[in-house]
Amino acid sequence: MKFGYRCATEEHTATELIKNARIAEKFGFDFVVASDHFHPWFHTDGHTTFTLSWLGALGMATEKVAFGTAVTPPILRYHPALIAQAFASLENLFPGRVFVGVGTGEAMNEVPLGFTWPAYHERLERLREAVEVMRLLWKQDFVSYKGKYFTLTNANLYDKPEVVPPVYIAGVGEHAVTLAGSIGDGYMTVPLKEEVYKANLSTLKQALDTKGTDFDTFPKMVEVFVAYDEDYDRALEHIRRWKTVLIPNVLNRDVYDPRVLEELSKSVDDSELTSVQANVCTNTDELIKTAERYARYGFNMVQLHSSSPDEGRFLNDFGAKCLPLLRQE
């Protein structure tokens, strides 16, 4: 099992995120991931650090922790060739520490920049092409490529990575999970109900079996939301901002204004937040049990996304009191 810490660019400034990542490394977290957004999921107290530049600062500020995005959508505002260039540079600067998480994105990151929000099937097709483009550029010289959505004309990365960064593919539905098993180097997912996890991991295994890849060792990362404080109500109040991700069909809706997302999220009940999205923990025993539960589901990489009133306290308590015990299991 590997345990990681999520630097939520929606919740903290770039400087605070670096501080938190350094604490996470000090306590022995295996990896750090950063969300990659233009607009945040919520308007009130929201932030949006430019993740691709921030990752360079993260690499310089830390020594050995692995890091990457969760997730970058190389489908519209990012041409996949630029993502290939960015992560080639990161891998050359910080060898063996870098991975890239990719997905089909959200309207709030693309529509504000003038793009029309495509239907899901198109976004998935774009993602498949994008991964192909990235890998071609990492391995070949002067690449010409003509896909349905992307074109290269004698494109060349002059500083290719010596080791190609792993590409983790994120998704929650059958088609995205199948894509992750078919062409991904790892799979990422978000908080879902247990029965959905079971179905998705079964789908992933089928795709991996088809290409002869071992399911048990294949990286399977899950984002685990926690709100940590000895006062339950205080922790719950802090994480309520994340009701926006539970707006019905939010990933496929043409909703891109964080103010509108906040308004729509008022229809999401606290019970739905705590049953699907958030683990409200008042002590370290509850934190440990939460991490163990996701390991039992079948994941081998647990990404802790803390939205806690005191982030430093969460990092110190989980790092000093929970990680050593989880390592022994």
Disulfide bonds with the S-S distance in Angstrom:
none
